[in-house]
Amino acid sequence: MPGGYEGKRGVVLGVANRRSIAWGIAKRLADGGAELAFTYQGERIEKNVRELADSVGSRLVTACDVRSDEDVTRVFDEVADRFDGGIDFLVHSVAFAAAEDLEGRFTDTPRDRFWLALDVSAYSLVACARAAEPLMEARGGGSILTMTYLGGERAVPHYNVMGVAKATLDASVRYLAWDLGEKNIRVNAISAGPVRTLAARSIAGFPTMEAIVEERAPLHRHIDSDDVGAAAAYLLSDDARNVTGTTLYVDSGYHAMGM
Ligand SMILES: NC(=O)c1ccc[n+]([C@@H]2O[C@H](COP(=O)([O-])OP(=O)(O)OC[C@H]3O[C@@H](n4cnc5c(N)ncnc54)[C@H](O)[C@@H]3O)[C@@H](O)[C@H]2O)c1
């Protein structure tokens, strides 16, 4: 595995079940020897996340709704306690938009649900990066990774307000990279092709997105969460020590095509 993760520790936000992209990333990091803390949103998925976390010997599993500043502060306090005041990486794999806003016209998105999508899917990265900053500084630097999608750069039918949230997330990656670079903290994104997860199921027309990738991507095949895990393992490792503010596409090359 690139870099090796022995002696490294970090936090993973966004595991809901074993199909989650965050789990694909966590497995790779744990296989490489990393110590992980996990957060989950809501009691409904707590048992799932605890079982998965146990399977990789996690030292901390705690609730976090990223809309709550109190939750974010408490989580990073708990993480600091568990990991002697320092972490090396943060995986942010969290997004939400109301199902009805991933079906109809973007034009009809109401104000409250527009802000909800941006709050959960983009602002949360800023809040978590700020909370992680002192813990990474204590280790002489760190690496932050988030998950984005091409729908933030181009109009993808049905992706709608989530595309606007991803555009905000992408810009936030660049501004965070600039701010935190002086502390040797790197901030990057992976732009993944379609993967069948819980979140993906709420996007109307998701099967069409998959079919188009298979037809038009240079590699004519789908990616899975382990492909994302492999790319994440690189970006979070010391091998990527001079890589920040960028997006790595794990999408069978689909983003390179004009049609
Ligand atoms: N699946 C895909 O095709 C695909 C492609 C590109 C990017 N992504 C991105 O990957 C990331 C992970 O999604 P996934 O596909 O693994 O789906 P997933 O449903 O497994 O993960 C989404 C996670 O977001 C969490 N979440 C939602 N609202 C939250 C809140 N208020 N507070 C804390 N956590 C909250 C959920 O609990 C869940 O764990 C998302 O950012 C998604 O946009 C997914």
The ligand as an SDF file (V2000), in Angstrom:
LIG
                    3D

 44 48  0  0  0  0  0  0  0  0999 V2000
  -21.9400    6.9620   -4.7490 N   0  0  0  0  0  0  0  0  0  0  0  0
  -21.5400    7.7150   -5.7540 C   0  0  0  0  0  0  0  0  0  0  0  0
  -21.8260    7.4240   -6.9230 O   0  0  0  0  0  0  0  0  0  0  0  0
  -20.6990    8.9410   -5.4870 C   0  0  0  0  0  0  0  0  0  0  0  0
  -19.9740    9.5170   -6.5540 C   0  0  0  0  0  0  0  0  0  0  0  0
  -19.2030   10.6510   -6.3030 C   0  0  0  0  0  0  0  0  0  0  0  0
  -19.1710   11.1840   -5.0230 C   0  0  0  0  0  0  0  0  0  0  0  0
  -19.8880   10.5920   -4.0140 N   0  0  0  0  0  0  0  0  0  0  0  0
  -19.8220   11.1950   -2.6780 C   0  0  0  0  0  0  0  0  0  0  0  0
  -19.2780   10.2680   -1.7590 O   0  0  0  0  0  0  0  0  0  0  0  0
  -19.6760   10.6550   -0.4430 C   0  0  0  0  0  0  0  0  0  0  0  0
  -20.1700    9.4330    0.2990 C   0  0  0  0  0  0  0  0  0  0  0  0
  -21.3860    8.9650   -0.2530 O   0  0  0  0  0  0  0  0  0  0  0  0
  -21.6890    7.4270   -0.5340 P   0  0  0  0  0  0  0  0  0  0  0  0
  -22.0280    7.3110   -1.9710 O   0  0  0  0  0  0  0  0  0  0  0  0
  -20.6480    6.5780    0.0620 O   0  0  0  0  0  0  0  0  0  0  0  0
  -23.0930    7.2060    0.2190 O   0  0  0  0  0  0  0  0  0  0  0  0
  -23.4200    6.8160    1.7420 P   0  0  0  0  0  0  0  0  0  0  0  0
  -24.9030    7.0090    1.8680 O   0  0  0  0  0  0  0  0  0  0  0  0
  -22.8770    5.4920    2.0790 O   0  0  0  0  0  0  0  0  0  0  0  0
  -22.6450    7.9320    2.5690 O   0  0  0  0  0  0  0  0  0  0  0  0
  -23.1680    9.2300    2.8120 C   0  0  0  0  0  0  0  0  0  0  0  0
  -22.9100    9.5060    4.2780 C   0  0  0  0  0  0  0  0  0  0  0  0
  -23.3060   10.8560    4.6100 O   0  0  0  0  0  0  0  0  0  0  0  0
  -23.7830   10.7900    5.9370 C   0  0  0  0  0  0  0  0  0  0  0  0
  -24.5680   11.9770    6.2800 N   0  0  0  0  0  0  0  0  0  0  0  0
  -25.6430   12.4930    5.6370 C   0  0  0  0  0  0  0  0  0  0  0  0
  -26.1060   13.5610    6.3240 N   0  0  0  0  0  0  0  0  0  0  0  0
  -25.2810   13.7290    7.4010 C   0  0  0  0  0  0  0  0  0  0  0  0
  -25.2520   14.6610    8.4900 C   0  0  0  0  0  0  0  0  0  0  0  0
  -26.1470   15.6500    8.6160 N   0  0  0  0  0  0  0  0  0  0  0  0
  -24.2640   14.5240    9.4200 N   0  0  0  0  0  0  0  0  0  0  0  0
  -23.3360   13.5280    9.3230 C   0  0  0  0  0  0  0  0  0  0  0  0
  -23.3290   12.6190    8.3170 N   0  0  0  0  0  0  0  0  0  0  0  0
  -24.3060   12.7260    7.3750 C   0  0  0  0  0  0  0  0  0  0  0  0
  -24.6240    9.5150    5.9680 C   0  0  0  0  0  0  0  0  0  0  0  0
  -24.8830    9.0840    7.2840 O   0  0  0  0  0  0  0  0  0  0  0  0
  -23.7200    8.5740    5.1970 C   0  0  0  0  0  0  0  0  0  0  0  0
  -22.8370    7.9010    6.0810 O   0  0  0  0  0  0  0  0  0  0  0  0
  -20.6980   11.7670   -0.6230 C   0  0  0  0  0  0  0  0  0  0  0  0
  -20.0550   13.0150   -0.4780 O   0  0  0  0  0  0  0  0  0  0  0  0
  -21.1430   11.5850   -2.0590 C   0  0  0  0  0  0  0  0  0  0  0  0
  -21.6800   12.7630   -2.6310 O   0  0  0  0  0  0  0  0  0  0  0  0
  -20.6340    9.4790   -4.2190 C   0  0  0  0  0  0  0  0  0  0  0  0
  1  2  1  0
  2  3  2  0
  2  4  1  0
  4  5  1  0
  4 44  2  0
  5  6  2  0
  6  7  1  0
  7  8  2  0
  8  9  1  0
  8 44  1  0
  9 10  1  0
  9 42  1  0
 10 11  1  0
 11 12  1  0
 11 40  1  0
 12 13  1  0
 13 14  1  0
 14 15  2  0
 14 16  1  0
 14 17  1  0
 17 18  1  0
 18 19  2  0
 18 20  1  0
 18 21  1  0
 21 22  1  0
 22 23  1  0
 23 24  1  0
 23 38  1  0
 24 25  1  0
 25 26  1  0
 25 36  1  0
 26 27  1  0
 26 35  1  0
 27 28  2  0
 28 29  1  0
 29 30  1  0
 29 35  2  0
 30 31  1  0
 30 32  2  0
 32 33  1  0
 33 34  2  0
 34 35  1  0
 36 37  1  0
 36 38  1  0
 38 39  1  0
 40 41  1  0
 40 42  1  0
 42 43  1  0
M  CHG  2   8   1  16  -1
M  END
$$$$
